[in-house]
Amino acid sequence: MTRFKLLTYRDASGQARAGVEIGGMVHDAARLTGHAADLSVLAMVEDWAAAEPRLAASAQKADGATQVGAMDGLTLLAPLLYPGSIFCAAANYADHADAMARKMGRPGEPDPKSLGLKPFHFLKPVRQSVVGTGVDIELPDFAQKIDWEIELAAVIGRPARHVSVQQALDHVAGYTIANDVSVRDAQFMRRPNVPDGSLFKTDFIGMKGFDKSCVLGPCITPASQIGDPDNLAMKLWLDDELMQNSNTGKMIFSTAEQIAYLSERVTLLPGDIVLTGTPAGTGAEQDRFLRPGQTIRMWIENIGETLNRTA
């Protein structure tokens, strides 16, 4: 089978169009498949049961007639413009949770599973937060401590409601890379003058929901070509210095467990995205934060690499 990935590129007229990457070259999706509805990645994901075999068959016979250029020569946008909902896992890598506890002067917490706990997620505003590779990340002016977080992102391709852990990955169309850019200033993590026991202690909009706080890209690798999503190497560099170097196998709650849990609370729809958490190596663990003019490069095995600068 010819391997392919999905992306969104900007054509010569400035229009966003779906592309299919095959061997480093990008083909216009609608022209490749001959299916007019394949103009957008979201449309294909929403019809994934039919779109995936159509794309696979077309990829096998792709030729120069549908090529639009090399992947590194095009203007790439976030692969989904725009996702449905973005669900983000918090504290889902044991090494990151332990490092944060040490930084805050607290003892390490027990394995959440040993306490009978479930995954924990928050939401990001979609249209305001999503950007693609190559876009400058504008550091918010209301905060001073802005952090990086590489994450594996699962793109839902079939509605999921009350699905089991064993069934959960059957509802994934593919996977991409995410950067859950985060504010770490104390007043957003623990709002002052609010009692510790209050439900309103954390300001998740201030921490996680600001403009351009969710980098996605560069492409979506179909789930059928990923293998085990819980065994993928992942790395993040800041100005060419390796900061995060881990594997998705270090998640506390697996990708399937997160999807199954979320599906108990809400119907996951095609085009929704689940960010699965970040490993150790974030700036908050070492009091080192982003400054304007820096470069953030992320890579996840079998998916690709993103590159963004801060502004």
N, C-alpha and C positions, 0 to 999 in steps of 0.2 A: 504494500500500500504506500502511495506517495504521501509523505508527511506534509502537513500544511498548518498554518496559523492564520487567525483572523486579526485584522487591524482596521483602523480608520485613518485615511489620509486626506489631505487637502489637495484637490486637483488644481490645474492651471487657472481655472476661473474662480477659485476660492471656495468651491463647494466641498463639503465633507462627504466622502464616499467610502464604502466598505471595500477593503482590499484583502487579498489572499496571498500570504507569503509562502513561496515554494522555493527552497534552495537559495534564499537571499534575495530573490526577485519578487516584486509585488505585481499581482494581476488584479485588475478591476473585477470585483466579485460578480457584479451583474452581467458583465460581458463574458466572464469566464463560464458562468453557469447557464447563460441565456435566459435567466429568470429575473424579470424586472424588479421583483420585490426584494432581491438581494442587494439593493442599493445601500442598506444600512446593516451594521452588525446586529443592532437590536432587533430588527425585523427577522434576521436569521435565527437569533437565539430564541425568539418567541415562537418560532416554527421549527425548533431544533430537530424533532423526530424526522421531519422531511428534509430539512436543510443539510444536516450532516451527511447523509448518503449522497445527496446531490453534489455537495462540495467535494466529497471524496472521489466520486466518479469523474468530476470535471478536472480535479487536480491531476489525475492520471494521464490526461490527454492535453494538458496545458501547453501552449506554445507561445511564440513571440507576439502573436496577434493581439493578445489581451494584456501584455505586459505594460506597466506604466513606469517602471524604473526599479532601480535597486533600493532596498529598504533603507539603507543609510543615506540615500540621496533625496528622500521625500520628506515633506513636512507631515509628521505623524501627530495625531490627536489622541486623546484617550480612546481606547478601543470601543468603549460603549459611550455614546453621546445621546442621552445620558442614561445611567442605570435607573432601575426602579427605586428600590430602597437599598441603603448601605448599612448593614449590620456589622458592628466592630466588636471583636472580643477583647476583653480587658484581662490583664494578668493571667495569660494563658500559657506562659512558658515559666517553668519552675526557676530557671536560672535568673530570669529577669525579675520575677517576684522577689526572690531572695536578695538580689542586689539592691532593689529598691527598699526593702525592709532594712537592710544594713545602713543604707544611706540616711534613712529617717530615724535611725537609732532604735529600731524595734527588733525583737527576735524574729527569726524566720517563721513563717506560718506553716502549719501542717499541710500535707497534700489535700487539696479541696475534696478530692474523691473520698478520702478517708473520713471526712466529716459529713459525707452525703450531700455535698453541695453540687450545684448544677453550673453550666457555663453562664457567664455574665457578659451581656452585650449593651452597647449604646448605639445611637444612630448619628449619622452625619447628614447635613442638608446636601442634597445631591447637586443641584444646579450651581450652587455657590462654591462647593468644595472641590469638585472633580476637575483635574487637569491632566494632561498627558506628558509624556517624555518631551524634553526640549523646552518646556515652558518654565519661565522664571517663577520661583515660589516667593511670593511677596510676604515677607515676615510681618506679622501684625504689629501695628504701632501701639497697641494697648498692653503689650507684654514685652519682657526682656529675655525670657528663657524659653527658647523654642527648640524643640527636639526632633530627632529623626526616628522612625520606626519602620523597618522593612517587614512586610507581611505577605503571606500567600493569600490570594483572594480567589474564592470560588464563585463562579458565575452560574446562577441557577438557570436551567434549561427546560425544566418540567415543573408544573405546580406541585408543591410539597405541603401536605397537611396531614398531621399525625402519622408521619412516616417513622419507621423503625431505624435504628442505627444501621442495621444490615441493608436496608433499602435506600438510605440517605444519598449515597454517592450516585445512585442511578438517576438522580434529579439534577445533577451537575452537567452543564454543557461544556465547561472548560475552566481553565485557571489562568490568572494573570498576576502581576506583581503590584503591590500597593505600598505607598509610604503614608502611614498615618501620622502626618506632621502634627506635633502636639505642643501645647503651652504647658510649662512646668512651674510658672510662678506660683508661690504658695497660696496667694489669695484666690486662685482658680481651683487648685487642688483641694484646699481646705478653707472655705470662705470664713473670714474673720467675723467674730461676734455672732456666729451661729453655733448652737450647742453641738458637741461631738455626736450625740445620739440622733441628731436631726436627719430627716430624709433629704434635706436641702443643703447638705454640707458641701457637696461638690458641684462646681459650675462646669458642666460638660459642654455647654455651648462655647464658653470661653476657652476651655482646654482643647476641644476637639472639633468644633464646628465652624471655625472661621473660614474666610475665603481662601481657596486654593490649598486646603489642608488635606486633600486626598489625591495623591498622584497615582494614576493607573496606567499600566502599559508594560512593554510597548505593544503587546499583542495578547491574544487569547489562544492558548494551546488547547485543543479539544481534549476532554477528559480521557477519551479512548487512546490518546497518544501520550498521556502523562504516566500511566502506571499507578504506583501508590503515591497519592498526594501527601502522605505522612512520612515520606522518605525522600525529600528533595533538599539538596544543598542550597544554602542561601547566604548571600554576602552583601554588605553595604560598605562603601568607601566614602569618606569625607576628605576632599582634596587629596585623593589617592592614598589616604591612610585607611587601612582596613579597620572598621569599627565593629561591625557585626559579622560573625562568621559562625554559622550554625546549621541546623537541619530541622526540617519540619517535624521530624520524629521526636523532637523534644517538647512538643505541645503537651499540655496537661489533658485537655479535652481534644480529641481528634476532630478532624474536619467533619467526619460523619456524625460524631456525637453532637457537635455544635448545630449542624443542620437539623438533626432529629429533634433536639431541644427547641430550637426556634420554631419548628413546625408545629409544636404543641401549643404555642402561644399565638401564632399568626400564620396565615397561608403565605408561603414563599412563592413568588411568581417569577416566570421567566424574565430575565433581565435584572433581578435582584442580585446583590453581591454580598458575600459574607467574608469579611476580613478576619483572619483566624488568629491574630495575636502576633506579638513580636518577641524575639529572644533577647538575651543579654547583649550589652554593648551600646546601649542608648546613652545619650549625653547626660541624662538625669543621674545616672549611676556614678558619674565622675565630675559633676558640676562643669560640664563643657557644653556650650550651646551654640546654635547657628548664628553666623554673622553674615551681613550682606557680602556678596561676591564669592561665596564658596560654591563648590561643586559637590553634588551628591550623586553617586552612581550606585545602582542596585542591580543585582543579578540573582535569578533563581533558576536552578537546573531545569532544562527542557522548556523554558519559557523565553528567556532572553535577558536584555539589559536596558535599563532606563538611565537617563542622564538629565539632571536638572541643576540650575544654578539658583542661588538665593539672591533676593533683591531687597 
